[in-house]
């Protein structure tokens, strides 16, 4: 039976481990943190959002980025200081603009497929993650924003998503707690929200029940390909050096994937795009009643929300192109708090937990899923702002590919090269 090493225990690593374990592979997961889901999978916006599948590679995004460059609290902020990684990534990003429509279509189709895998997994494994299947509502304050969104909506509909326009009065019906004046919106009833951290930790426990070995607090110092085609991972676990041999490797290392890909002879140009979130603690009855249950996406502010049970409200957004910087900046958190106070004035924001994480983004905004140059090397990484939304489908894709290459299309085991 093939031994497979997975690098990374975030949402993509754990879903990949689960998909492989269910196919009967022997799987070991290596994670530098003490627990799974401690980086980008810790406190994201909480949306399982096929409706947010539009890629960012458009002239409109570029113009907004240039306009906002000197505004410290802008939704999109680019640090202009030079750096090869940053500017090479941005150049590739610009080259992907002609593929905007095709990449958006591919993303929405992948997101629709992923949700069924995720819901089935949660049911089968009994994972409680504060799931709310109340849809996601995009809101627009003026006709200009609404008309631009209509063009995006046509692409999403073509990709198979049920997302339809709603009037200002219908917005009130969908979410009565929402304050403010709105021209209209778009509603996706099939989308949902939940706690990615709780889901990933629950799935990691399910993986252990299926025989997966997790190596936490483990650093990978080197990867060596042996003459027979296997791989030796040199690791440091609790100050002890280990060498372990595996038949295949799957890189699911988030923003560190570029480094591991380089060790394996590949160029996977993942860039860390920082996002922020706040978790508003709903400690009193007025706040619990005044916070929304429907998930929102405010397109002009680039802010998303999710209700995580009765006593937590997650507000997330912004994008910051600033390298491997995990600092939580007060001027980036303040707009999220102010947005909450303005749209939901009954919510008490005296106890707010801020967080910042690095989204692993490829220039095309599509994840890298599949083989590397070297036989036995695979990738499931670079999901950007849609890691949770896409992960269950991409895990199935890479696990199915490994199964076919290892056992053949009829499930017969083949000799590895």
DRENDO-1510 file (C-alpha; in Angstrom, 1 decimal, always signed):
<recs>
REC; n; res; u; v; w
REC; 1; UNK; +0.0; +0.0; +0.0 .
REC; 2; UNK; +1.4; +3.4; -1.0 .
REC; 3; UNK; +2.6; +5.8; +1.8 .
REC; 4; UNK; +1.7; +9.4; +1.1 .
REC; 5; UNK; +3.0; +12.4; +2.9 .
REC; 6; UNK; +0.9; +15.6; +3.0 .
REC; 7; UNK; +2.6; +18.9; +3.9 .
REC; 8; UNK; +0.2; +21.1; +5.7 .
REC; 9; UNK; -2.8; +20.6; +8.0 .
REC; 10; UNK; -5.0; +23.5; +7.0 .
REC; 11; UNK; -8.3; +22.9; +5.3 .
REC; 12; UNK; -6.8; +21.7; +2.0 .
REC; 13; UNK; -4.3; +19.3; +3.7 .
REC; 14; UNK; -6.9; +17.8; +6.0 .
REC; 15; UNK; -9.5; +17.4; +3.3 .
REC; 16; UNK; -6.9; +15.8; +1.1 .
REC; 17; UNK; -5.8; +13.4; +3.9 .
REC; 18; UNK; -9.5; +12.4; +4.4 .
REC; 19; UNK; -10.1; +11.8; +0.6 .
REC; 20; UNK; -7.0; +9.6; +0.4 .
REC; 21; UNK; -7.6; +7.7; +3.6 .
REC; 22; UNK; -11.2; +6.9; +2.4 .
REC; 23; UNK; -9.5; +5.3; -0.6 .
REC; 24; UNK; -7.4; +3.1; +1.5 .
REC; 25; UNK; -4.0; +4.9; +1.4 .
REC; 26; UNK; -1.6; +5.2; +4.3 .
REC; 27; UNK; -1.4; +8.9; +5.0 .
REC; 28; UNK; +0.9; +11.0; +7.2 .
REC; 29; UNK; +0.3; +14.8; +7.6 .
REC; 30; UNK; +3.1; +17.1; +8.6 .
REC; 31; UNK; +2.3; +20.4; +10.2 .
REC; 32; UNK; +4.5; +23.0; +11.9 .
REC; 33; UNK; +1.9; +24.2; +14.3 .
REC; 34; UNK; +0.7; +22.3; +17.4 .
REC; 35; UNK; -2.8; +21.8; +16.0 .
REC; 36; UNK; -4.5; +21.8; +12.6 .
REC; 37; UNK; -6.2; +24.9; +11.1 .
REC; 38; UNK; -4.0; +27.5; +12.8 .
REC; 39; UNK; -3.2; +29.8; +9.9 .
REC; 40; UNK; -5.5; +30.8; +7.1 .
REC; 41; UNK; -8.1; +28.2; +8.2 .
REC; 42; UNK; -8.3; +29.8; +11.7 .
REC; 43; UNK; -10.7; +32.7; +11.4 .
REC; 44; UNK; -11.7; +33.5; +7.9 .
REC; 45; UNK; -15.0; +35.0; +6.8 .
REC; 46; UNK; -16.9; +31.7; +7.3 .
REC; 47; UNK; -18.6; +31.7; +3.9 .
REC; 48; UNK; -19.1; +28.6; +1.7 .
REC; 49; UNK; -19.6; +30.9; -1.2 .
REC; 50; UNK; -20.0; +29.8; -4.8 .
REC; 51; UNK; -21.5; +33.3; -5.2 .
REC; 52; UNK; -18.0; +34.8; -4.6 .
REC; 53; UNK; -16.3; +32.8; -7.3 .
REC; 54; UNK; -15.5; +35.9; -9.5 .
REC; 55; UNK; -11.7; +36.0; -9.9 .
REC; 56; UNK; -10.0; +39.3; -9.3 .
REC; 57; UNK; -8.1; +39.5; -12.6 .
REC; 58; UNK; -9.9; +42.5; -14.1 .
REC; 59; UNK; -9.1; +46.0; -15.2 .
REC; 60; UNK; -11.6; +47.3; -12.6 .
REC; 61; UNK; -9.6; +45.6; -9.7 .
REC; 62; UNK; -6.4; +47.1; -11.0 .
REC; 63; UNK; -7.8; +50.6; -11.2 .
REC; 64; UNK; -9.2; +50.3; -7.7 .
REC; 65; UNK; -5.9; +49.1; -6.4 .
REC; 66; UNK; -4.1; +52.1; -7.9 .
REC; 67; UNK; -6.7; +54.6; -6.6 .
REC; 68; UNK; -6.6; +53.1; -3.1 .
REC; 69; UNK; -2.8; +52.8; -2.9 .
REC; 70; UNK; -2.3; +55.7; -0.5 .
REC; 71; UNK; -5.4; +55.1; +1.6 .
REC; 72; UNK; -4.5; +53.2; +4.7 .
REC; 73; UNK; -8.0; +51.8; +5.4 .
REC; 74; UNK; -8.8; +51.0; +1.8 .
REC; 75; UNK; -10.4; +47.6; +1.0 .
REC; 76; UNK; -7.4; +46.7; -1.3 .
REC; 77; UNK; -4.0; +47.9; -0.2 .
REC; 78; UNK; -0.7; +47.4; -2.1 .
REC; 79; UNK; +2.6; +48.1; -0.4 .
REC; 80; UNK; +4.6; +49.7; -3.3 .
REC; 81; UNK; +8.0; +48.8; -1.9 .
REC; 82; UNK; +9.9; +46.7; -4.5 .
REC; 83; UNK; +10.3; +42.9; -4.2 .
REC; 84; UNK; +10.8; +40.3; -6.9 .
REC; 85; UNK; +8.2; +37.9; -5.6 .
REC; 86; UNK; +5.5; +40.6; -5.3 .
REC; 87; UNK; +6.1; +42.2; -8.7 .
REC; 88; UNK; +6.6; +38.9; -10.6 .
REC; 89; UNK; +3.3; +37.7; -9.1 .
REC; 90; UNK; +1.6; +41.0; -10.1 .
REC; 91; UNK; +2.9; +40.7; -13.6 .
REC; 92; UNK; +1.4; +37.2; -13.9 .
REC; 93; UNK; -1.8; +38.5; -12.4 .
REC; 94; UNK; -2.1; +41.1; -15.1 .
REC; 95; UNK; -1.4; +38.5; -17.8 .
REC; 96; UNK; -4.4; +36.5; -16.6 .
REC; 97; UNK; -6.9; +39.4; -17.2 .
REC; 98; UNK; -7.9; +38.0; -20.6 .
REC; 99; UNK; -8.8; +34.7; -18.8 .
REC; 100; UNK; -11.1; +36.4; -16.4 .
REC; 101; UNK; -14.4; +35.0; -17.7 .
REC; 102; UNK; -13.1; +31.4; -18.2 .
REC; 103; UNK; -11.5; +31.3; -14.8 .
REC; 104; UNK; -14.6; +32.6; -13.1 .
REC; 105; UNK; -16.7; +29.9; -14.8 .
REC; 106; UNK; -14.2; +27.2; -13.7 .
REC; 107; UNK; -14.2; +28.5; -10.2 .
REC; 108; UNK; -18.0; +28.6; -9.7 .
REC; 109; UNK; -18.4; +25.1; -11.2 .
REC; 110; UNK; -15.8; +23.8; -8.8 .
REC; 111; UNK; -17.4; +25.5; -5.8 .
REC; 112; UNK; -20.8; +24.0; -6.6 .
REC; 113; UNK; -19.3; +20.5; -6.7 .
REC; 114; UNK; -17.4; +21.1; -3.5 .
REC; 115; UNK; -20.4; +21.9; -1.4 .
REC; 116; UNK; -21.9; +18.5; -1.8 .
REC; 117; UNK; -18.7; +16.7; -0.8 .
REC; 118; UNK; -18.4; +18.9; +2.2 .
REC; 119; UNK; -21.9; +18.5; +3.4 .
REC; 120; UNK; -21.8; +14.7; +2.9 .
REC; 121; UNK; -18.5; +14.5; +4.8 .
REC; 122; UNK; -19.9; +16.5; +7.7 .
REC; 123; UNK; -23.0; +14.3; +7.9 .
REC; 124; UNK; -21.0; +11.0; +7.7 .
REC; 125; UNK; -18.5; +12.1; +10.4 .
REC; 126; UNK; -20.8; +14.0; +12.7 .
REC; 127; UNK; -18.9; +17.3; +12.5 .
REC; 128; UNK; -20.6; +20.3; +14.2 .
REC; 129; UNK; -19.3; +23.5; +12.8 .
REC; 130; UNK; -22.1; +26.1; +13.3 .
REC; 131; UNK; -23.4; +25.5; +9.8 .
REC; 132; UNK; -26.1; +27.9; +8.7 .
REC; 133; UNK; -27.8; +27.2; +5.3 .
REC; 134; UNK; -29.5; +30.5; +5.0 .
REC; 135; UNK; -27.9; +31.7; +1.7 .
REC; 136; UNK; -25.6; +34.6; +1.0 .
REC; 137; UNK; -26.9; +38.1; +0.2 .
REC; 138; UNK; -24.8; +40.6; -1.9 .
REC; 139; UNK; -25.9; +44.2; -1.2 .
REC; 140; UNK; -25.4; +47.3; -3.4 .
REC; 141; UNK; -26.1; +50.9; -2.4 .
REC; 142; UNK; -26.4; +52.4; -6.0 .
REC; 143; UNK; -27.3; +51.4; -9.5 .
REC; 144; UNK; -23.7; +51.5; -10.7 .
REC; 145; UNK; -22.6; +48.8; -8.3 .
REC; 146; UNK; -25.7; +46.8; -9.0 .
REC; 147; UNK; -25.3; +47.0; -12.8 .
REC; 148; UNK; -21.7; +45.9; -12.6 .
REC; 149; UNK; -22.8; +42.9; -10.4 .
REC; 150; UNK; -25.4; +42.0; -13.0 .
REC; 151; UNK; -22.7; +41.2; -15.5 .
REC; 152; UNK; -20.9; +39.0; -13.0 .
REC; 153; UNK; -24.2; +37.4; -12.2 .
REC; 154; UNK; -24.7; +36.3; -15.8 .
REC; 155; UNK; -21.4; +34.4; -15.7 .
REC; 156; UNK; -22.2; +32.8; -12.4 .
REC; 157; UNK; -25.6; +31.7; -13.7 .
REC; 158; UNK; -24.0; +30.3; -16.8 .
REC; 159; UNK; -21.7; +28.3; -14.5 .
REC; 160; UNK; -24.8; +26.7; -12.9 .
REC; 161; UNK; -25.3; +28.9; -9.8 .
REC; 162; UNK; -28.8; +29.9; -8.7 .
REC; 163; UNK; -28.1; +33.5; -7.9 .
REC; 164; UNK; -30.9; +36.1; -8.5 .
REC; 165; UNK; -31.5; +39.8; -8.2 .
REC; 166; UNK; -33.5; +41.1; -5.2 .
REC; 167; UNK; -35.1; +44.5; -4.5 .
REC; 168; UNK; -34.5; +46.7; -1.6 .
REC; 169; UNK; -37.7; +45.5; +0.1 .
REC; 170; UNK; -36.7; +41.8; -0.5 .
REC; 171; UNK; -33.3; +42.6; +1.2 .
REC; 172; UNK; -35.3; +43.6; +4.3 .
REC; 173; UNK; -37.2; +40.4; +4.2 .
REC; 174; UNK; -34.1; +38.3; +3.9 .
REC; 175; UNK; -32.3; +40.1; +6.7 .
REC; 176; UNK; -34.5; +42.3; +8.9 .
REC; 177; UNK; -31.6; +43.4; +11.2 .
REC; 178; UNK; -29.8; +45.2; +8.3 .
REC; 179; UNK; -29.8; +49.0; +8.5 .
REC; 180; UNK; -29.2; +51.4; +5.7 .
REC; 181; UNK; -30.5; +52.3; +2.2 .
REC; 182; UNK; -29.8; +49.9; -0.7 .
REC; 183; UNK; -30.6; +50.0; -4.4 .
REC; 184; UNK; -30.8; +46.2; -4.6 .
REC; 185; UNK; -28.8; +43.0; -4.3 .
REC; 186; UNK; -28.3; +39.4; -5.4 .
REC; 187; UNK; -29.2; +36.4; -3.3 .
REC; 188; UNK; -27.8; +32.9; -3.5 .
REC; 189; UNK; -30.0; +30.6; -1.4 .
REC; 190; UNK; -27.8; +27.5; -1.9 .
REC; 191; UNK; -24.7; +29.1; -0.2 .
REC; 192; UNK; -24.0; +28.8; +3.5 .
REC; 193; UNK; -21.7; +29.7; +6.4 .
REC; 194; UNK; -19.9; +28.0; +9.2 .
REC; 195; UNK; -16.8; +27.9; +11.4 .
REC; 196; UNK; -13.8; +26.7; +9.2 .
REC; 197; UNK; -11.7; +26.1; +12.3 .
REC; 198; UNK; -14.2; +23.8; +13.9 .
REC; 199; UNK; -14.8; +22.0; +10.7 .
REC; 200; UNK; -11.1; +21.4; +10.0 .
REC; 201; UNK; -10.4; +20.3; +13.5 .
REC; 202; UNK; -13.4; +17.9; +13.4 .
REC; 203; UNK; -12.3; +16.5; +10.1 .
REC; 204; UNK; -8.8; +16.0; +11.4 .
REC; 205; UNK; -10.2; +13.9; +14.2 .
REC; 206; UNK; -12.2; +11.9; +11.6 .
REC; 207; UNK; -8.9; +11.4; +9.7 .
REC; 208; UNK; -7.3; +9.9; +12.8 .
REC; 209; UNK; -10.2; +7.5; +13.1 .
REC; 210; UNK; -9.5; +6.5; +9.5 .
REC; 211; UNK; -5.9; +5.8; +10.2 .
REC; 212; UNK; -4.1; +9.0; +9.3 .
REC; 213; UNK; -1.0; +9.9; +11.3 .
REC; 214; UNK; -0.6; +13.6; +12.2 .
REC; 215; UNK; +2.9; +15.0; +13.0 .
REC; 216; UNK; +2.4; +18.3; +14.7 .
REC; 217; UNK; +5.1; +20.8; +15.7 .
REC; 218; UNK; +7.2; +19.3; +12.9 .
REC; 219; UNK; +9.5; +21.2; +10.6 .
REC; 220; UNK; +10.5; +19.8; +7.2 .
REC; 221; UNK; +14.1; +20.6; +6.6 .
REC; 222; UNK; +14.7; +18.8; +3.4 .
REC; 223; UNK; +13.1; +16.5; +0.8 .
REC; 224; UNK; +15.3; +14.0; -1.0 .
REC; 225; UNK; +14.2; +11.8; -4.0 .
REC; 226; UNK; +15.8; +8.3; -3.8 .
REC; 227; UNK; +17.0; +6.3; -6.7 .
REC; 228; UNK; +14.0; +4.0; -6.6 .
REC; 229; UNK; +11.6; +6.9; -6.9 .
REC; 230; UNK; +10.5; +7.3; -3.3 .
REC; 231; UNK; +11.0; +10.4; -1.2 .
REC; 232; UNK; +12.7; +10.9; +2.1 .
REC; 233; UNK; +11.5; +13.7; +4.3 .
REC; 234; UNK; +14.0; +15.0; +6.9 .
REC; 235; UNK; +12.0; +16.5; +9.7 .
REC; 236; UNK; +12.5; +17.9; +13.2 .
REC; 237; UNK; +9.7; +16.9; +15.6 .
REC; 238; UNK; +10.0; +18.0; +19.2 .
REC; 239; UNK; +13.8; +18.6; +18.7 .
REC; 240; UNK; +14.3; +15.1; +17.4 .
REC; 241; UNK; +15.5; +14.6; +13.8 .
REC; 242; UNK; +13.6; +12.0; +11.7 .
REC; 243; UNK; +14.0; +10.6; +8.2 .
REC; 244; UNK; +10.8; +9.0; +6.8 .
REC; 245; UNK; +10.3; +7.5; +3.3 .
REC; 246; UNK; +7.1; +8.0; +1.3 .
REC; 247; UNK; +5.9; +6.9; -2.2 .
REC; 248; UNK; +4.2; +10.2; -2.9 .
REC; 249; UNK; +4.0; +13.8; -1.6 .
REC; 250; UNK; +1.1; +16.2; -1.7 .
REC; 251; UNK; +1.9; +19.8; -1.0 .
REC; 252; UNK; -1.0; +21.6; +0.7 .
REC; 253; UNK; +1.2; +24.1; +2.6 .
REC; 254; UNK; -0.7; +27.4; +1.9 .
REC; 255; UNK; +1.5; +30.4; +1.6 .
REC; 256; UNK; +4.6; +28.1; +2.2 .
REC; 257; UNK; +3.8; +26.0; -0.9 .
REC; 258; UNK; +6.1; +28.1; -3.1 .
REC; 259; UNK; +9.1; +27.0; -0.9 .
REC; 260; UNK; +8.2; +23.3; -0.9 .
REC; 261; UNK; +7.6; +23.4; -4.6 .
REC; 262; UNK; +11.1; +24.8; -5.1 .
REC; 263; UNK; +12.5; +21.9; -3.2 .
REC; 264; UNK; +10.7; +19.6; -5.6 .
REC; 265; UNK; +11.7; +21.3; -8.8 .
REC; 266; UNK; +8.5; +23.2; -9.4 .
REC; 267; UNK; +7.5; +26.9; -9.6 .
REC; 268; UNK; +4.2; +27.5; -7.8 .
REC; 269; UNK; +3.9; +31.2; -7.5 .
REC; 270; UNK; +1.8; +31.5; -4.4 .
REC; 271; UNK; +1.7; +34.9; -2.9 .
REC; 272; UNK; +0.4; +35.8; +0.7 .
REC; 273; UNK; -2.5; +38.2; +0.4 .
REC; 274; UNK; -3.4; +39.3; +3.9 .
REC; 275; UNK; -7.0; +39.4; +5.0 .
REC; 276; UNK; -8.5; +40.6; +8.3 .
REC; 277; UNK; -11.4; +39.5; +10.4 .
REC; 278; UNK; -13.1; +40.3; +13.7 .
REC; 279; UNK; -15.2; +38.0; +15.8 .
REC; 280; UNK; -17.8; +40.0; +17.6 .
REC; 281; UNK; -18.8; +38.4; +20.9 .
REC; 282; UNK; -22.6; +38.7; +21.2 .
REC; 283; UNK; -22.6; +38.7; +25.0 .
REC; 284; UNK; -26.1; +40.2; +25.6 .
REC; 285; UNK; -29.6; +39.6; +24.3 .
REC; 286; UNK; -29.8; +42.8; +22.4 .
REC; 287; UNK; -26.6; +42.0; +20.4 .
REC; 288; UNK; -27.8; +38.5; +19.7 .
REC; 289; UNK; -31.1; +39.8; +18.4 .
REC; 290; UNK; -29.5; +42.7; +16.5 .
REC; 291; UNK; -26.9; +40.6; +14.6 .
REC; 292; UNK; -27.8; +39.1; +11.3 .
REC; 293; UNK; -28.4; +35.4; +10.6 .
REC; 294; UNK; -28.2; +35.7; +6.8 .
REC; 295; UNK; -24.7; +36.0; +5.5 .
REC; 296; UNK; -23.8; +39.2; +3.7 .
REC; 297; UNK; -21.3; +40.4; +1.2 .
REC; 298; UNK; -21.0; +44.2; +0.9 .
REC; 299; UNK; -19.3; +44.6; -2.5 .
REC; 300; UNK; -18.3; +48.2; -2.2 .
REC; 301; UNK; -16.6; +47.7; +1.2 .
REC; 302; UNK; -15.3; +44.2; +0.3 .
REC; 303; UNK; -16.7; +42.9; +3.6 .
REC; 304; UNK; -18.3; +39.5; +4.3 .
REC; 305; UNK; -20.2; +38.2; +7.4 .
REC; 306; UNK; -21.2; +35.0; +9.0 .
REC; 307; UNK; -23.2; +34.1; +12.1 .
REC; 308; UNK; -21.4; +31.5; +14.1 .
REC; 309; UNK; -24.0; +30.2; +16.5 .
REC; 310; UNK; -26.0; +32.4; +18.9 .
REC; 311; UNK; -23.1; +34.2; +20.5 .
REC; 312; UNK; -20.5; +35.0; +17.7 .
REC; 313; UNK; -20.6; +37.2; +14.6 .
REC; 314; UNK; -17.7; +37.1; +12.1 .
REC; 315; UNK; -16.9; +40.1; +10.0 .
REC; 316; UNK; -14.1; +39.8; +7.5 .
REC; 317; UNK; -12.6; +41.5; +4.5 .
REC; 318; UNK; -9.9; +43.6; +2.9 .
REC; 319; UNK; -6.9; +42.5; +0.9 .
REC; 320; UNK; -3.3; +43.6; +1.6 .
REC; 321; UNK; -0.4; +42.8; -0.7 .
REC; 322; UNK; +2.4; +43.2; +1.7 .
REC; 323; UNK; +4.4; +40.0; +1.8 .
REC; 324; UNK; +4.7; +37.7; +4.8 .
REC; 325; UNK; +3.4; +40.2; +7.2 .
REC; 326; UNK; +1.0; +38.9; +9.9 .
REC; 327; UNK; +0.8; +42.1; +11.9 .
REC; 328; UNK; -2.8; +43.0; +13.0 .
REC; 329; UNK; -3.0; +46.7; +12.2 .
REC; 330; UNK; -5.5; +48.9; +14.1 .
REC; 331; UNK; -6.2; +51.0; +11.0 .
REC; 332; UNK; -7.3; +47.8; +9.1 .
REC; 333; UNK; -9.4; +46.5; +11.9 .
REC; 334; UNK; -11.2; +49.8; +12.5 .
REC; 335; UNK; -13.2; +49.8; +9.3 .
REC; 336; UNK; -14.6; +46.3; +10.1 .
REC; 337; UNK; -15.7; +47.5; +13.6 .
REC; 338; UNK; -17.2; +50.7; +12.2 .
REC; 339; UNK; -19.1; +48.8; +9.4 .
REC; 340; UNK; -20.6; +46.6; +12.1 .
REC; 341; UNK; -21.7; +49.5; +14.2 .
REC; 342; UNK; -23.2; +51.3; +11.2 .
REC; 343; UNK; -25.2; +48.4; +9.7 .
REC; 344; UNK; -26.1; +46.7; +12.9 .
REC; 345; UNK; -26.3; +49.4; +15.6 .
REC; 346; UNK; -27.9; +47.1; +18.2 .
REC; 347; UNK; -24.7; +45.0; +18.3 .
REC; 348; UNK; -22.4; +45.8; +21.2 .
REC; 349; UNK; -18.8; +45.9; +19.9 .
REC; 350; UNK; -17.1; +46.2; +23.3 .
REC; 351; UNK; -15.6; +42.7; +23.0 .
REC; 352; UNK; -14.2; +42.1; +19.5 .
REC; 353; UNK; -11.4; +39.6; +18.7 .
REC; 354; UNK; -9.2; +40.7; +15.7 .
REC; 355; UNK; -7.3; +38.4; +13.5 .
REC; 356; UNK; -5.2; +38.5; +10.3 .
REC; 357; UNK; -4.3; +35.7; +8.0 .
REC; 358; UNK; -2.5; +35.2; +4.7 .
REC; 359; UNK; -4.5; +33.8; +1.8 .
REC; 360; UNK; -2.4; +31.6; -0.5 .
REC; 361; UNK; -3.1; +33.1; -3.9 .
REC; 362; UNK; -1.9; +32.2; -7.4 .
REC; 363; UNK; -1.9; +34.9; -10.1 .
REC; 364; UNK; -4.7; +33.2; -12.0 .
REC; 365; UNK; -6.9; +32.9; -8.8 .
REC; 366; UNK; -7.3; +29.2; -9.6 .
REC; 367; UNK; -5.8; +26.6; -7.3 .
REC; 368; UNK; -2.9; +24.4; -8.3 .
REC; 369; UNK; -4.4; +20.9; -8.3 .
REC; 370; UNK; -2.5; +18.0; -9.8 .
REC; 371; UNK; +0.9; +16.6; -10.7 .
REC; 372; UNK; +4.3; +18.2; -10.3 .
REC; 373; UNK; +7.2; +17.8; -12.7 .
REC; 374; UNK; +8.6; +14.9; -10.7 .
REC; 375; UNK; +6.7; +11.6; -10.6 .
REC; 376; UNK; +5.0; +11.2; -7.2 .
REC; 377; UNK; +4.7; +14.9; -6.5 .
REC; 378; UNK; +1.2; +16.5; -6.3 .
REC; 379; UNK; -0.3; +19.8; -5.3 .
REC; 380; UNK; -3.5; +21.0; -3.8 .
REC; 381; UNK; -2.8; +24.6; -2.9 .
REC; 382; UNK; -3.3; +28.2; -3.9 .
REC; 383; UNK; -7.0; +28.5; -3.2 .
REC; 384; UNK; -6.8; +32.2; -2.2 .
REC; 385; UNK; -10.0; +33.6; -0.6 .
REC; 386; UNK; -12.0; +30.4; -1.5 .
REC; 387; UNK; -10.0; +27.7; +0.3 .
REC; 388; UNK; -12.9; +26.4; +2.3 .
REC; 389; UNK; -15.4; +26.8; -0.5 .
REC; 390; UNK; -13.3; +24.8; -3.0 .
REC; 391; UNK; -11.2; +22.4; -0.8 .
REC; 392; UNK; -13.6; +19.4; -0.7 .
REC; 393; UNK; -13.7; +19.2; -4.5 .
REC; 394; UNK; -10.0; +19.8; -5.1 .
REC; 395; UNK; -9.2; +17.1; -2.5 .
REC; 396; UNK; -11.3; +14.7; -4.4 .
REC; 397; UNK; -9.6; +15.7; -7.6 .
REC; 398; UNK; -6.1; +15.1; -6.4 .
REC; 399; UNK; -7.0; +11.9; -4.5 .
REC; 400; UNK; -8.7; +10.5; -7.5 .
REC; 401; UNK; -5.7; +11.3; -9.7 .
REC; 402; UNK; -3.3; +9.6; -7.2 .
REC; 403; UNK; -5.6; +6.6; -7.1 .
REC; 404; UNK; -5.7; +6.3; -10.9 .
REC; 405; UNK; -1.9; +6.7; -11.2 .
REC; 406; UNK; -1.2; +4.2; -8.4 .
REC; 407; UNK; -3.9; +1.6; -9.0 .
REC; 408; UNK; -5.0; +2.2; -12.5 .
REC; 409; UNK; -8.5; +3.2; -13.7 .
REC; 410; UNK; -10.0; -0.1; -12.5 .
REC; 411; UNK; -8.4; +0.1; -9.0 .
REC; 412; UNK; -5.6; -2.3; -9.8 .
REC; 413; UNK; -2.4; -1.3; -8.1 .
REC; 414; UNK; +0.4; -0.3; -10.4 .
REC; 415; UNK; +4.2; -0.2; -9.8 .
REC; 416; UNK; +5.3; +3.4; -9.2 .
REC; 417; UNK; +8.1; +4.8; -11.5 .
</recs>
